[in-house]
Amino acid sequence: MSPAPLPSRPRLAAATAFTALAVLLALGSPVAAAGGDGGHHREECNSSPPPVRGPAREVLRVAERAKAEMDLKSVIVRVTVGGRELVTSALGESMTGVPAEPAMHFRNGNIAISYMGTALLRLVDQGRVGLDDPVGRWLPGLKDGDRITLRMLAASTTGLRDYVTTPGFPQAVAANPFRQWTPDELVSISTRQDRWYAPGTNWSYSHANFVLLGAALEKITGTRLDVLLRREITGPLGLRETRNSFTPDIPRPVLHAFTDSRGTYEESTFWNPSWTTAPGAVQTTDICDLERSAVAIGSGELLSPASYQELLDPGTVGLGHATRTCPAKVCLAQTEATHYGMGVLVLGDWVSQHPLFFGYSASMAYLPSEGLAIAVSTTLGPEAPDGHTAHTVAQRIAAALAPDHPIPDFG
């Protein structure tokens, strides 16, 4: 299937809100996290002055209401428009008696998958690989490696089952959340099962795809994945606070997380994330780097126009249909407006990702037609609901600032 361009987007009809927004931003300063060679200075990630009215105050109202309604322990939010800060703020606590702060670090989960997708496309732009090259060239031990392409790994169309949803795996993680998992252990859980479908014929999310993509990127470049992502993505974008770790450590200052996923509300900050994605892409970040990533990845800043279109749709539109072997709860129907791209979600008019990991939830969302970026991080109180709470907050912020461009659900 040939890649489809992002559908054309009408300008925002909410003229009043954005007129006020433009006036407000004209008095502000540009976001300091500049791209290019990564040598630009990024100012400290601090709260902006408390707004008393206008769009910035509405963002805080949304965050405050969501925190109360969903029993969130913390909500950290940053919104920019056209590269200028609208608001940066932290609500609630990291731990009892310790206020949350914008500079606190949290796990960014599948945000790193968007970096891997963009890194692959940069290698395509450099003429080093083609998206339809078989991964068996670099991973010769992979079953059907001659039929699985780099495109299929990054777009999650290989048919590999997801080890995370394999019976027994969630229980194993819960029984020992500090366990260090190896990529071979994880991939073998997926590859020893029958595929959901023939490679390239459908879509279903599988963490195994991205563990394999990380391994392929290392083989292609002869470079360790964390070094490659720093060279191709986080360095050029000036993401100083986005770092890989091969241990469960988080750099200070730390946003602490809590969960009741094992039946008791407990701290989960340093539970081991080694099972979440490829080694070298298990990262932490802060809210300012998350917002910068929303802009840079969502706009294709590091890519050629052709690769940006591949990022938005590498051939996944229309895939995700249920079959006898791939039930609806696994293969989610995808339309032109709502589908999986190359390590990103295309949700209506927005380019997005929203990671979730043991009490941590985050969301980055970018509206290309208006240059509107929303970054949210949340942690949970004892009565908080399961699921992507940060994404819910981002959806509500989008509804307030861009009511004609809602962020749909996905999955």
Protein Blocks (a to p, Z undefined) as FASTA:
>chain_A
ZZdddddddddfklmlmmmmmmmmmmmccdfbdghjopaccdddddddddfedjklmmmm
mmmmmmmmnopabdcddddeehiafbdcdehjfbehiacdfkbccdekjmmmmmmmmmmm
mmmmnopacfklcfklmmmmbghklmpcfklmmnopnopacfklgghjlmmmmmmmmbcc
dfklmmmmmmmpccfbdehiaccddfklmmmmmmmmmmmnopafklmmmmmmmmmnopak
bccdfbfbdcddddddddfknopacdfklgcfklmmcehiaccddfklmmmmmmmmmnom
mpcfklmmmmmogoigoiaiacfklcfklmccddfklccdehiacehjbccddddeehia
cdddddfknopacdddddddfkbcedjfklmmmmmmmmmmmmmlccddeZZ
